Amino acid sequence: MHEMSLMEALVDLAEEEARKADARRIAVLRVALGALSHVDPHTLRFCFDAVVRGSMCEGAALDLADVPGAGWCLDCGKEVALAERFGACPECGRHRVQMTRGDDFRLIELEVA
């Protein structure tokens, strides 16, 4: 379950940023989560609940912003939606698609108190 280590690192980063702002607690963590990131949102929420106990994030909300998968087809020259990381181009059917969006897992914003 790699979501646990990802969430531990995210909470550490959030606390570090909150301390820089002289905040005492974190109310909301907004996270960009890409459809192609191989991170399960349900497992991530479970890990969040476990990791935040006793931290500045305890009681905080986790707001996950979905980032759809997209890529650039090298054969037909179009940006296309991707449902899987190494999927075929939905326009031409070829597998020469470079992913351009959707593998995100990053902290977007914090609301602190």
C-alpha positions in Angstrom: 0.0 0.0 0.0 2.1 2.9 -1.3 -0.7 5.3 -0.4 0.5 5.2 3.2 4.0 6.5 2.5 2.6 9.1 0.1 0.2 10.4 2.7 2.9 10.4 5.4 5.1 12.6 3.1 2.2 14.8 2.2 1.3 15.4 5.9 4.9 16.2 6.7 5.0 18.7 3.8 1.7 20.3 4.9 3.0 20.7 8.5 6.2 22.2 7.3 4.4 24.8 5.2 1.9 25.5 8.0 4.8 26.1 10.5 6.3 28.6 8.0 3.0 30.5 8.2 3.0 30.3 12.0 -0.3 28.3 11.9 -1.3 26.1 14.8 -3.5 23.7 12.8 -4.4 22.8 9.2 -8.1 22.9 8.3 -8.0 21.7 4.7 -5.5 20.0 2.4 -6.2 20.3 -1.3 -4.5 17.6 -3.4 -4.3 17.1 -7.1 -4.8 13.4 -7.8 -4.3 12.3 -11.4 -6.4 9.5 -13.0 -3.2 7.9 -14.2 -1.3 8.2 -10.9 -2.0 4.7 -9.7 -3.1 6.1 -6.4 -6.5 4.8 -5.1 -8.5 7.7 -3.7 -10.4 5.5 -1.2 -7.2 4.0 0.1 -5.6 7.5 0.3 -8.5 8.7 2.4 -8.2 5.7 4.7 -4.4 6.4 5.1 -5.1 10.1 5.7 -7.4 9.3 8.6 -4.6 7.1 10.1 -1.7 9.5 9.5 -3.2 12.7 10.8 -3.9 11.5 14.3 -1.9 13.7 16.7 -0.7 16.0 14.0 -1.5 19.6 12.9 -3.8 18.0 10.3 -6.0 16.1 12.8 -9.6 17.1 12.1 -8.7 18.6 8.7 -10.6 17.9 5.5 -8.9 16.2 2.6 -10.1 17.7 -0.7 -9.0 15.6 -3.7 -9.1 17.5 -7.1 -9.4 15.0 -9.9 -7.0 15.5 -12.8 -8.0 13.6 -16.0 -5.5 11.6 -18.0 -4.4 13.1 -21.3 -1.7 12.6 -23.9 -0.3 13.7 -27.2 -0.5 11.2 -30.1 2.8 11.3 -32.1 1.0 9.7 -35.1 -2.1 11.8 -35.5 -0.8 14.9 -33.7 -3.7 15.4 -31.4 -4.1 15.8 -27.6 -6.4 12.9 -26.5 -8.0 11.7 -23.3 -6.3 8.7 -21.8 -8.1 6.2 -19.5 -4.9 4.2 -18.9 -1.2 5.1 -18.8 -0.1 3.1 -21.9 -3.4 3.2 -23.8 -3.9 3.5 -27.5 -4.9 6.8 -29.1 -8.7 6.9 -29.2 -8.4 8.7 -32.6 -6.1 6.5 -34.6 -5.7 3.4 -32.4 -1.9 3.5 -32.3 0.1 3.2 -29.1 2.5 6.2 -29.7 0.9 8.5 -27.1 3.0 10.5 -24.7 1.2 11.3 -21.4 0.9 15.0 -20.8 -1.5 15.1 -17.8 -2.9 12.8 -15.2 -0.1 11.4 -13.2 -0.3 14.2 -10.5 -0.1 13.7 -6.8 0.7 17.0 -5.3 -0.3 19.4 -2.6 -2.2 22.3 -4.3 -3.3 24.4 -1.3 -3.6 24.5 2.5 -6.1 26.3 4.6 -4.6 26.9 8.0 -5.9 28.4 11.3 
